[in-house]
Amino acid sequence: MGSKIVNVKPLANYRLRIDFEDGLVGEVDLSDRLTGPMFEPLQDQKLFGQVSVDQFGAIRWPNGADLAPDALYLRVKGRVESPT
């Protein structure tokens, strides 16, 4: 469906800049999704900033929280290709 993530950069206000292997680049706002036992600790900006890409092209944090690339790809692509 989507594409593997090749780079991720944490931004202010719990946003991520994501680069996919097919060249798609975009930002995702996670500020309203940092709930529950795995994601609530990411409200700590220092921990949120430790985001990385794992060997499978998914986003992960040191506490074990992770996000699949397919769902993120669809979110970014939807923003990029909105009707004008």
C-alpha positions in Angstrom: 0.0 0.0 0.0 2.3 2.7 1.2 6.0 3.0 1.4 8.7 2.5 4.0 9.8 5.5 6.0 13.4 6.5 5.5 13.7 9.5 7.7 11.7 11.1 10.6 12.4 14.4 12.3 10.5 15.6 15.4 9.0 19.1 15.2 7.4 21.4 17.7 4.0 20.7 19.1 4.2 16.9 18.7 4.5 16.9 15.0 6.8 14.7 12.8 8.3 15.4 9.4 8.3 12.1 7.6 10.2 11.1 4.4 9.1 8.0 2.6 11.2 5.9 0.2 9.0 6.8 -2.8 9.8 10.5 -2.3 6.6 11.6 -0.5 7.4 14.0 2.4 5.0 15.5 4.8 4.1 16.3 8.4 1.9 14.5 10.8 0.4 16.0 14.0 0.3 13.5 16.8 -0.7 16.0 19.6 -4.2 14.5 19.9 -3.0 10.9 19.8 -0.6 10.7 22.7 -2.9 8.8 25.0 -2.9 5.3 26.5 0.0 3.4 28.2 2.3 3.4 25.2 1.9 6.9 23.9 1.1 9.0 27.0 4.8 9.0 28.0 5.6 10.7 24.6 4.0 13.8 26.0 7.5 14.4 27.5 9.1 16.4 24.7 12.5 14.9 25.4 11.2 11.3 24.9 9.1 12.4 21.9 12.3 13.8 20.3 14.0 10.4 20.5 11.9 9.1 17.6 13.7 7.0 15.0 13.0 4.7 12.0 13.4 0.9 12.6 14.7 -1.7 10.2 11.2 -2.3 8.9 10.6 1.4 7.9 8.3 2.1 10.9 8.6 4.9 13.4 9.6 3.9 17.0 10.5 5.4 20.3 12.8 4.0 23.1 9.7 3.1 25.3 8.5 0.7 22.7 5.8 2.9 21.1 5.7 2.6 17.3 3.6 3.7 14.3 3.1 1.7 11.1 4.2 3.3 7.9 1.1 2.5 5.9 -1.3 4.5 8.1 1.1 7.5 8.2 1.6 7.3 4.5 -2.2 7.6 3.9 -2.4 10.6 6.3 0.5 12.4 4.6 -0.8 11.5 1.1 -4.3 12.7 1.9 -2.9 16.1 2.9 -0.7 16.4 -0.1 -3.4 15.5 -2.6 -6.3 17.5 -1.3 -8.6 18.8 -4.0 -8.0 22.4 -5.0 
